[in-house]
């Protein structure tokens, strides 16, 4: 069976809001100094590969991560983080004080995006990657929840099944194939593990 294109995912480096657990979508917070170090640490493993397509969320935390890793990506609005609407900037404890048992995967999302809208954006990114020649690779720089939803859609699951995939800052994941079926080849790999696994 002919090999198809693969999709590599990078979550941006640490920000003050990611470190404190605040839900961050539209708010354009920068990387912390630690986040910049995390992004630089990805460079060696990523630069050792050739990517036919490199995309990024329009937010500066993703673009800066790409830059520090050695890339000048094309901006793709579909890679913006899940829009949390009125819940922007709140921690899960603050949200659950209003909506007991809340998760981003189950909602509600007052003033924000529905899971179906996030799935539609993720699907467009997946289709861009699948449109590449067989055996090539695409690389995207984005955010925790959109990347988890994107991985679920790659696996032909509901976007909300991204709830099963934990994703840390400045980590690399690879979505590929196993016997013709979509598969996760690696997930949530920090730079220290990448140096051993991929080089």
C-alpha positions as CSV (number, residue, x, y, z in Angstrom):
1,X,0.0,0.0,0.0
2,X,1.5,3.4,-1.0
3,X,2.8,5.5,1.9
4,X,0.7,8.6,2.6
5,X,1.8,12.0,4.0
6,X,2.5,12.3,7.7
7,X,1.6,15.2,10.0
8,X,3.9,16.4,12.8
9,X,2.5,18.6,15.6
10,X,4.2,21.0,17.9
11,X,2.5,22.7,20.8
12,X,3.9,26.2,21.6
13,X,6.3,26.8,24.5
14,X,5.2,27.9,27.9
15,X,3.4,31.2,28.5
16,X,2.4,32.8,31.8
17,X,-1.2,31.7,31.2
18,X,-0.3,28.1,30.3
19,X,1.8,27.8,33.4
20,X,-1.0,29.1,35.6
21,X,-3.7,27.0,33.9
22,X,-5.6,29.9,32.3
23,X,-7.6,29.0,29.2
24,X,-5.9,31.0,26.4
25,X,-7.3,31.3,22.9
26,X,-7.6,34.8,21.4
27,X,-5.5,36.5,24.0
28,X,-2.1,36.9,22.4
29,X,0.3,36.2,25.3
30,X,4.0,35.8,24.6
31,X,6.3,33.0,25.6
32,X,8.0,33.1,28.9
33,X,11.8,33.0,28.9
34,X,11.4,29.3,29.8
35,X,9.0,28.9,26.9
36,X,11.6,30.3,24.6
37,X,14.2,27.9,25.9
38,X,11.7,25.0,25.3
39,X,11.2,26.1,21.7
40,X,14.9,26.4,21.0
41,X,15.4,22.9,22.3
42,X,13.1,21.5,19.6
43,X,15.3,22.9,16.8
44,X,17.9,20.1,16.4
45,X,15.3,17.3,16.0
46,X,13.1,19.2,13.7
47,X,15.8,20.6,11.5
48,X,17.1,17.1,10.9
49,X,14.0,16.5,8.8
50,X,12.5,17.9,5.7
51,X,8.9,19.2,5.8
52,X,7.0,19.9,2.6
53,X,4.5,22.2,4.4
54,X,5.0,24.2,7.6
55,X,2.0,25.9,9.1
56,X,1.3,27.9,12.3
57,X,-1.5,29.4,14.3
58,X,-1.6,33.2,13.9
59,X,-0.9,33.7,17.7
60,X,2.5,35.0,18.6
61,X,3.2,32.1,21.0
62,X,3.0,29.6,18.2
63,X,4.8,31.8,15.6
64,X,7.6,32.5,18.1
65,X,8.0,28.8,18.9
66,X,8.3,28.1,15.1
67,X,10.8,30.9,14.7
68,X,13.0,29.7,17.6
69,X,12.8,26.1,16.2
70,X,14.2,27.4,12.9
71,X,11.1,27.8,10.7
72,X,9.2,30.5,8.9
73,X,5.7,29.0,8.7
74,X,2.7,29.9,6.7
75,X,-0.1,31.2,8.9
76,X,-3.2,29.1,8.9
77,X,-6.2,30.6,10.8
78,X,-7.6,27.1,11.2
79,X,-4.8,26.4,13.7
80,X,-5.9,29.0,16.2
81,X,-6.8,27.7,19.6
82,X,-10.4,26.6,20.5
83,X,-12.3,29.9,21.1
84,X,-13.4,29.7,24.7
85,X,-15.6,32.8,24.4
86,X,-16.6,34.2,27.8
87,X,-14.4,31.6,29.5
88,X,-11.2,33.1,28.1
89,X,-8.5,33.6,30.8
90,X,-10.2,31.5,33.4
91,X,-8.8,28.4,35.1
92,X,-10.8,25.2,35.2
93,X,-11.7,25.7,38.9
94,X,-13.1,29.2,38.1
95,X,-15.1,27.7,35.2
96,X,-16.4,24.9,37.3
97,X,-17.7,27.3,39.9
98,X,-20.1,28.4,37.2
99,X,-20.5,25.1,35.4
100,X,-20.0,22.1,37.7
101,X,-18.2,19.2,35.9
102,X,-17.2,21.4,32.9
103,X,-14.5,20.3,30.5
104,X,-13.6,22.0,27.2
105,X,-14.7,18.8,25.5
106,X,-18.3,18.8,26.9
107,X,-18.9,22.5,27.3
108,X,-20.8,24.7,27.4
109,X,-18.8,27.4,25.5
110,X,-20.8,30.6,26.0
111,X,-19.8,33.1,23.3
112,X,-17.2,30.6,22.0
113,X,-16.9,27.7,19.5
114,X,-18.8,24.5,19.5
115,X,-16.9,21.3,19.2
116,X,-18.3,20.8,15.7
117,X,-16.7,24.1,14.6
118,X,-13.3,23.1,16.0
119,X,-13.7,19.8,14.2
120,X,-14.3,21.5,10.9
121,X,-11.1,23.6,11.3
122,X,-9.1,20.5,12.3
123,X,-10.5,18.6,9.2
124,X,-9.3,21.3,6.9
125,X,-5.7,21.1,8.3
126,X,-5.8,17.3,8.0
127,X,-6.9,17.5,4.4
128,X,-4.1,20.0,3.6
129,X,-1.6,17.4,5.0
130,X,-3.2,14.5,3.1
131,X,-3.0,16.5,-0.1
132,X,0.8,16.3,0.0
133,X,2.7,13.7,-2.0
134,X,3.0,10.3,-0.4
135,X,5.8,9.9,2.1
136,X,6.2,13.6,2.7
137,X,5.7,15.4,6.0
138,X,3.7,18.5,7.2
139,X,4.6,20.3,10.4
140,X,2.2,22.5,12.4
141,X,2.8,24.8,15.4
142,X,-0.3,25.4,17.4
143,X,-2.1,25.0,20.8
144,X,-3.1,22.2,23.2
145,X,-6.8,21.8,22.5
146,X,-6.8,22.4,18.8
147,X,-3.9,19.9,18.4
148,X,-5.7,17.3,20.5
149,X,-8.8,17.7,18.4
150,X,-6.8,17.5,15.2
151,X,-5.2,14.3,16.3
152,X,-8.6,12.8,17.1
153,X,-9.8,13.8,13.6
154,X,-6.7,12.3,12.0
155,X,-7.7,9.0,13.7
156,X,-11.2,9.4,12.3
157,X,-12.7,10.0,15.8
158,X,-14.9,12.7,17.1
159,X,-12.9,15.9,17.9
160,X,-14.0,15.5,21.5
161,X,-12.0,12.3,21.8
162,X,-9.0,14.6,22.0
163,X,-9.8,14.5,25.7
164,X,-7.8,11.2,25.8
165,X,-4.6,12.9,24.7
166,X,-2.6,14.9,27.2
167,X,-0.3,17.4,25.5
168,X,2.4,19.5,27.2
169,X,4.1,22.7,26.0
170,X,6.9,22.5,23.4
171,X,6.3,18.9,22.7
172,X,6.4,17.0,19.4
173,X,3.9,14.4,18.1
174,X,3.7,12.5,14.9
175,X,0.5,11.3,13.2
176,X,1.1,8.7,10.5
177,X,0.0,5.3,9.3
178,X,0.1,1.6,10.4
179,X,-0.9,-0.9,7.7
180,X,-2.9,1.7,5.8
181,X,-4.8,3.0,8.9
182,X,-4.2,6.4,10.5
183,X,-2.2,6.0,13.7
184,X,-0.3,8.0,16.3
185,X,3.4,7.2,15.8
186,X,4.6,9.2,18.8
187,X,2.9,11.7,21.2
188,X,3.8,14.4,23.7
189,X,7.5,14.0,23.3
190,X,9.7,16.7,25.0
191,X,13.0,17.8,23.5
192,X,15.1,15.6,25.8
193,X,13.3,12.5,24.6
194,X,13.4,13.7,21.0
195,X,17.2,13.8,21.0
196,X,17.3,10.1,21.8
197,X,14.3,8.9,19.8
198,X,14.5,10.8,16.6
199,X,18.2,11.5,15.9
